[in-house]
Structures are given as structure tokens and as C-alpha cells.
């Protein structure tokens, strides 16, 4: 039995798709590409915008044309938030919400008797399935430790689609990290939908800082990243734990969304721009070489030219390493969808381009700071240019010459050249791994 998976949206969805694949493979099923004929097509949907909903339905229709006799199963955020819209689609055979992996398996193999299987995740707690996800071309693993969100920002459907915030118990996380180390992973990223909400739902409750302290003490993996934290949840304690432990990478992603206080208030964000600047400065005071990235939304309803110019100037003034820019797109059932002052599509596009240009300038500026420095780089793959490629602990892409056996090894690189936002250098030291131990060995 052949199955294909199409994944829309964020890395959390990619994580979920990898878990789905592993469960189906354990049943003896064979995965094929979504463009090939399959017995079952699983579409892991996104619902962050109305356009994402449309794309999910297009994929279902495309799969139906590819094999009219195939079973088409919809899961993910769109399936969770609006199952009736999918159930009404002629191309769809089954709709399975989030947190129901067993039902998804049964739908795929034809053992399920219901067409729609969706729980109310605002009221019911669903377990989080732990596993490792290594995205294509990467030796880093993603470990989801938290799911759901209780923030209700005005532009976001995630609290509805992903449900209430819920956390994985620390013991299970430590055990998962041990398994990842045994499988040879040298770096992991702790991920979650709202990572700053970690632990409040557990009994007894625990803070994210408490979890990070446990990981710092017990993790056999020496490169740990934290995926994304809202600025008001980045406490001094968390900053000090990251800075004081050699196991956490000096790299933080702090969503900003806008650099104008009036727009931040309309977004229902829980900070103003002065507070955000203070968090950035506090991080860099503790870790001067840290990379700090930010999410920015361009063209939010009510964002006038004055607001945008204010936001752009503020972002320019921040010592950020990179930007992730998102053009605002309407998401029905959110407060923002009903706000006045819609920005035209062309204006949204123009503002997003200006922000992307600024983000690229910041990437290059950050890379230039480290030309002439020695960086610890986890090598991941061979680039199109034939050189080995990987990331430094502070999230700079570095290219170097070397043999394929160095993949998944941390090496020290003397960075002597800047190419755009990348660094190029020579390996001066290699960390050799044998029998679970790490030893230093100079390269010849």
C-alpha cells in the first residue's frame, strides 16, 4: 500500500507529517512522492490564511485527478478548525483533526467508520507525540515539547486550530533527548506552537526556565536551540540559563510583528517596542555574539504609511541578525479580519519587499562581524558549489572544504571570506565522535 503526504504551513506541521510517516511506515506502508500515483493521499493542512485553506482543497482535487480510486485524508490545522468545509468537498474521503494519530492511521488503512473525527482541543487535552524530525539536508532534529496557544493575538487562528496550550512532561523530554543522542544527532531544536507557555498546564506546573535548567544539566547533546519565544516570555532567568550553559546555542528568535506601538496594540501583542528593545539589549549584554531574529507582518489592517515608516525605522535601529517577513493575508474568524483600514495588495507587497531588503542587509552585516573569527560549525551537507555547508552556533551559514565523512561533525572553522550572508573558511579543528564520546582532534 503506497501513501503520499503533502505538508502545508510551518515547521510544526512538518514535524507532525514526519510522525505520520513513521506510524504508517511501521504498518508496512510505502511512502511515495505526492506527484505519483498512490493508494492514499494525506494532506496536512494549514489555515493561517484563507489562501492556505484554498491551497489545501486544490491539493485534494489534484490528488483525486491523479488517482480517482485513491483515498484522500485531510488532517492538520484546517481540518481541526473547520472540518465541515473539508467534509463538504467532493474530493475528500476523511477528515481527522489534530491529536488523533490513531484515528488517522485507521482512516488511512480503511478501518475507521466515521468520516469526520475531530476533538475540541480548547476543552480536551490531547497527548503530544514525541519523535525526531530532521528536515531535508539537515542533521538537526526538531523536538516538539509544547502544543497549542492561549494568546489570541488578533491576526491568529492558531488558538482555535491547535487548541489550548499543553506541554510534554520533562521526564519524557529528557528521555527523548537521550534517544536522539543515541541515534547520532548532534543538535536539536526545542519547538512548540507557543513555547513560552510551556509547563503551566502540568501538575505540578513548571516554567520553561525550569525545563531548560534540567536540559542544561542532563542533555548529552551539546547544541540545543530554542525555536521561538515571545519577547514578554523571555525572562532574565532564561537568558542567564542560555548564556551560562555551553549546551545552548546563542541564537534566539523573538517575534516582533510590528515596530509601531499602535499597530502592536491592534494586534493584541503584550509588549511595546521599548520593551522589545530592552529584551534584545539584555540578550546581547549576556551573549554579545548571539543571533537574534524577528518575525514581521507587513500591511496589517490600519497600518498607515506613517505607521509603516515608524516600524521600518525602529527595525533598522535594532541589532537583529535576520528577519522573517510575512505579508498580511486575511484569515477569516479572526478579529483582524474585521478591522477597518485594509491595506491594498500592491502596498502590502511593496512593504514586504522593503522589509525583506532590510532583513538581507542585516544578514550580511551580521555575517561580516565574524569574518576573521573562528566558529564552531555543525556540517550538514554538500552545497551546490561542492563545499561542505553547515551552521555556526550563532546561526551563520558557513562553507568549507572537506570530505563527506565530516557530515554531522562539529568543526572549528577559521572564517576568512564573506559571500553575501555566508562565510567561507578553512577547518582548523574537528570534533570526532566515537562510542557516544566526543573528543577533539586537529585536522590535518
C-alpha positions, 0 to 999 in steps of 0.5 A: 500500500503506497501513501503520499503526504503533502505538508502545508504551513510551518515547521510544526506541521512538518514535524507532525507529517514526519510522525505520520510517516513513521506510524504508517511506515511501521504498518508496512506502508510505502511512502511515495512522492505526492506527484505519483500515483498512490493508494492514499493521499494525506494532506496536512493542512494549514489555515493561517490564511484563507489562501492556505485553506484554498491551497489545501482543497486544490491539493485534494482535487489534484490528488483525486485527478491523479488517482480517482480510486485513491483515498484522500485524508485531510488532517492538520490545522484546517481540518481541526478548525473547520472540518465541515468545509473539508467534509463538504468537498467532493474530493475528500474521503476523511477528515481527522483533526489534530491529536488523533494519530490513531484515528488517522492511521485507521482512516488511512488503512480503511478501518475507521467508520466515521468520516469526520473525527475531530476533538475540541482541543480548547476543552480536551487535552490531547497527548503530544507525540514525541519523535525526531524530525530532521528536515531535508539536508539537515542533521538537526532534529526538531523536538516538539515539547509544547502544543497549542496557544492561549494568546489570541493575538488578533491576526491568529487562528492558531488558538482555535486550530491547535487548541489550548496550550499543553506541554510534554512532561520533562521526564519524557523530554529528557528521555527523548533527548537521550534517544536522539543522542543515541541515534547520532544527532548532534543538535536539536531544536526545542519547538512548540506552537507557543513555547513560552507557555510551556509547563503551566498546564502540568501538575505540578506546573513548571516554567520553561526556565525550569525545563531548560535548567534540567536540559542544561544539566542532563542533555548529552547533546551539546547544541540545543536551540530554542525555536521561538519565544515571545519577547514578554516570555523571555525572562532574565532567568532564561537568558542567564540559563542560555548564556551560562550553559555551553549546551545552548546555542546563542541564537534566539528568535523573538517575534516582533510583528510590528515596530509601531506601538499602535499597530502592536496594540491592534494586534493584541501583542503584550509588549511595546517596542521599548520593551522589545528593545530592552529584551534584545539589549539584555540578550546581547549584554549576556551573549554579545555574539548571539543571533537574534531574529524577528518575525514581521507582518507587513500591511496589517489592517490600519497600518498607515504609511506613517505607521509603516515608516515608524516600524521600518525605522525602529527595525533598522535601529535594532541589532537583529541578525535576520528577519522573517517577513510575512505579508498580511493575508486575511484569515477569516474568524479572526478579529483582524479580519474585521478591522477597518483600514485594509491595506491594498495588495500592491502596498502590502507587497511593496512593504514586504519587499522593503522589509525583506531588503532590510532583513538581507542587509542585516544578514550580511552585516551580521555575517561580516562581524565574524569574518576573521573569527573562528566558529564552531560549525555543525556540517550538514551537507554538500552545497551546490558549489561542492563545499561542505555547508553547515551552521555556526552556533550563532546561526551563520551559514558557513562553507568549507572544504572537506570530505563527506565523512565530516557530515554531522561533525562539529568543526572549528572553522577559521572564517576568512571570506564573506559571500553575501550572508555566508562565510567561507573558511578553512577547518582548523579543528574537528570534533570526532565522535566515537562510542557516544564520546566526543573528543577533539582532534586537529585536522590535518 
